[in-house]
Amino acid sequence: MSKIEIRELSKRFDKGKKHIEALQNIDLTVSQGEFVCILGPSGCGKTTLLRILANLEKPSKGKVTIHSKHNSQQPIQSMVFQENGVIPWLTVEENVAFGLKMRHTPEKFTKKQTEYYISKVGLADFRKLYPKELSGGMKQRVSIARAFANDPEILLMDEPFAALDEQNKFILQEELLNIWQETRKTVLFITHSIDEALLLSDRILLMSAQPGKIVKDIRLNIPRPRTIEQVRSKPEITRIFLEIWEHLQHEVKQTRLIKTAMEE
């Protein structure tokens, strides 16, 4: 069953006399429960696409349809940003409960959801601390717990682990997958890491240099659960890694050519 349908979507930003085509003719269908990673060169419109799905931007052309459950009280989407999005004057517990309280969910349900997801991301002993008392990795755990606790129909993640060291990144990737396998949320996840995409996703969408288009849709028929050791050692995964690497190298060169042409 399709959860997200995007048809002929384009986005143009007007800056004075200049026009920037961020996205062009995006066609995409995402099924219920799929974990989809998006890769492409910087400036190709990946974040713009997520912001349109989050209703933070409006498309210039085209249509986005999110098939919501009939009479569902769930929010349509939650978004986890690259920079930590925790609220500094709220404790861990209050941050995780924030979306639920904004929706005025029953107190018993709010408490149960909050406690469950705080525990799932390993922050039970830190529930009363404020963000200034947490490390960067712990703040991202709070963001992930808050997103899942809010029980959205789709989860949008914009490079949530990009600023973390490798050890914390691997730990959070594993925790994210454990929660996703329980909930089977529909996830769109932006990353610049090929390893991360191969570890996490059912599908990998490759985008072109600006204006961003989806130029390749790679479906991963790789059993779960996966480990980073498997991702780096299996011949079939190595082949896909090289295919993505060559694409990114080509598109980065195209980005440089476009930038040079614009400057001239």
N, C-alpha and C positions, 0 to 999 in steps of 0.2 A: 504494500500500500504506500503510495507516495505521500510524503509529509510536506515537502517544499517543492514548488514548481516555479521556475523563473523562465520567462519567455521574452526574448528580444530586448533584454534590459540594457540600457546605456545610461551613462552618467557623465555630464559635462559641467565643469566648473568655470564660471565666467569671472575673470579678474581684470577689470578695466576693459581694455580693448583685446585682451588675450583670452583665448578659450582653451581649456585643457580637457581633452577627452580622457577621462579616467577609466571608464569601462565602455565596451562596445559589443553589442549584440550577444549578450550572455544568455545561453539556453542551458538550463540545468534542472534535473529532477533528482531529489534526494528521498530515499525511502524511509519509512518509519524505522527508527532504531539504528540507522547507519551512522558510522563514525567516519567522517570525511575530512581529510587533510587537504589544505590548499597551499601550494608552493608556487613561487614566481619571484622574479627580480624585484628589488626595492622600487616602489613607485608604480607597480603594475595595477594597483586598485584593489588589492586583497582586503585591506581594512575597510575601504569604501563599500565593498560588497557586503561585509558583515554589518556595517553601520546601517545599510539599507534594510537588511533583514531584521535588525534591531529597531527599526523605525526611527533611527537617529538622523538619517538622510533620506531624501526623496529621490527616486530615479528621475532622470530627464525624459526617459522613454521606456516603454515596456511595462511588464506586469510581474508582480511577486505575489504568489498565493501560498499561504501556510494553512494546511488543512487541520483545523482545530477539532478537538473532540466535541461532540454534541453536548451542549449544556455544561461544558467543563468550567470548573472554578479555578483551574490552573492558569497562571500567567502564560502567555504565548512563548516568551523567550527570556533568558537571562544571559548576560554577557560578562565574561571575565577578560580584563584588559591586561596588556603587557606590564604596565606599571601597576603597583599595588593600588587597589581601589578600596582599601579599608577606610572606615570612618575614624579619624584619630581620637575623637572624644568618647568613643564607645569601646567597651571591653570586647574581648573575643566572643564571648557569649552573646552580647548585645549586637555585635556585627552580624553574626550568623543568623540571628533571629530577625534582623531588620526588615527583610522583605516580607516575611510572614506577618509581622506586626503592622506593616504598611497596608497589607491586604485584610487586616482585622480577622485573621484566622482565630479559631477558638484557642484559649490560653493553654489548654491541655495538649492540643495538637502541636502548637508552637513549641512548647517545652520539649515534647517527645522528639520532634524533628530536629530541633537544635542540639539536643543531647546526643542524638544518634550520629549526626554528621560531624560534630566536634570530635566524637570518639573515633569515627572512621578516618579522620585525617590526623589522628594522634595528638590532639590538643586538649584532651580532657584535664590534664594537670595545669593548663595555662588559661583556663576559661575566664578567669577574673583579671587577666592582664590587659593592658592597653597596647595599641600598636607600637608605641615608642619603645616598649619593652621587648619587642619581638624581633627576630631576624627576618631578612627578606624572604627566605623560604617559608617561614611560619606565617608571614602575612599572606603569601599566595595560598597557603593551606586554608586560611580564613576565607579568602575570596572564593575558593573552590567549594568549601563547605556551605557558604552562604548561597551560592548558585544552585547547588543540588538541594539544599534544604527548602528553597523557595519552590521546588518541584515544578520547573518550567516544562513546557512541551518540547522546546528545543534549546540547546545550549550552544552559545557562540563564544569561542575562545580565541583571542588575538595574541598569539605568542606568549602565553602565560608563564612559560618557564625560561624565556630568553635571557633574563638577567641573572639566572641562578648558576652556581657552580655545578660541575658535572655530577657530583655525588648527590646533591639535593635534587637535581633535575631527574635522575634515574629513580629516586625514591618517590617523587611526586608523580612521575609518569606511571609508576606501578600502582600507586594509590588511586590515581584517576581511573585507570583501567579496571581496578577492582570495583570501584563504585559504579562505573558505567556498565559493567557486566551484570551487576545487580539490578540497575534501573533501566537499562537499554534506552536511555535518552537518545534522541537524534542530535548529533554533535557535528558542528562545523568548526574546524580547528586550523588556524593559520600558523605556519611554522616556516623557518628558513633551514631547518635541520632535516636532511634526508633520512638519517637514522631514526629520528623521532617519528616522522611520517610512516616509515616502514614498521615501526614497533606498534604504533597506536591504531592505524586506520584500516577500514575495509576498502576504501577507495582513496586514490590520490589524484587531485585535479592540478594540472600544470597550466599556469597562466603565462601569456606572452608579455613582452615589454609593452609599455604604454602606446596606445590604449589597450587596457587589459582585456584579453579574450581567453576563454578556456580552449586550449589547443590540444590537450590530451587528457583522457580519463582512464586511469590505470586501476583495474580492480585486482585486489590482492586475495588470491585463493590460498592463503597461508593459514594453517590451523592456529587457533588460540588455545592456551596462552602462549605468547611469544616472549623470548628473552633477548636482551641486547646481544648476547653471544651468538644466538641463532641468526639474528639480523645481520651480523657482521661475518658470518661464516658459511651460510648456505649458498650454494652456487646460483640457484634460481633468484634469490634475493639480491645477490651481487649483480646479476644481470640487470635487474630493475634499477638498482642503485646507479649503475653506470648510465643507463638510459636517462634517468632524471638528471644526473650530473651534467651530461652532455647538453641536455635541454637548457639547464640553468646557465651554463657557460655561454651558450649561443645567445640567450636572451639578455644576459648582462652586457655582452658586446653590442647588441642592438640598442640597449638603453644608453650606452656611451655615445653611440653614433647619433642617436636622436638628440641627446643633450648638446653635443658639439654643433649639430645643425641648427638648433634653436639659438645657441649663443652667437652663431655667425649671422 
